[in-house]
Amino acid sequence: MTNSRLNPKVDEYLNKSKKWKEEYEKLRTIVLDCELTEEFKWMHPCYTLENKNIVLIHGFKEYCAILFIKGSLLKDANGILIQQTENVQAGRQIRFTNVQEIVEMEATLKAYIYEAIEVEKSGLEVDFKKNEEYTIPEEFQNKLDEIPALKTAFEALTPGRQRAYIFHFTQPKQSKTRVSRVEKYMQQILNGKGLND
């Protein structure tokens, strides 16, 4: 298919893809039918409207997916959008494990893509939570108060890293588990590293 709307970098990406080549090509055709501009960003095929990112195609070991950049604003009438991790605030995925699933869902996918385009045109923005809205668990707050160096190191981390720690420390139901998590990661915070660094 020769088409001036095809981006050569995406062609190259698809030609190199071993695992999801057929799936990517089908997704690409569907997205391009929706009149979006094909670009290549963050090492992935990305589709834009007037330079605003709408969807991205990406693959993982277990599945490939179409990622709606502002997916949290979609109505998700079919209940098929997936939030990758609880820390992801805006993006939502629809996942596939074979090309047949994509073929069967083509009409639904297009409906979602058109909705995402409308969301973008309407100027809706995702209301990102600020870190202040996350409550620091008492067990961690006590340590921050006790050890000024820990507080300084924690405040120097990026907001995303701070959030990841706060999530991690608040998850356990029991206080003693929260305490042991905090103790386990104190040195890592002091070293200026994030939870997964």
Secondary structure, DSSP 4 states (H G I P E B T S, - for coil): ---TTS-HHHHHHHHH-SSSHHHHHHHHHHHHHTTPEEEEETTEEEEEETTEEEEEEEE-SS-EEEEETTGGGS--TTS--B-SSTT--S-EEEEESSHHHHHHTHHHHHHHHHHHHHHHHTT----PPPGGGSPPPHHHHHHHHH-HHHHHHHHHS-HHHHHHHHHHHHS-SSHHHHHHHHHHHHHHHHTT--TT-
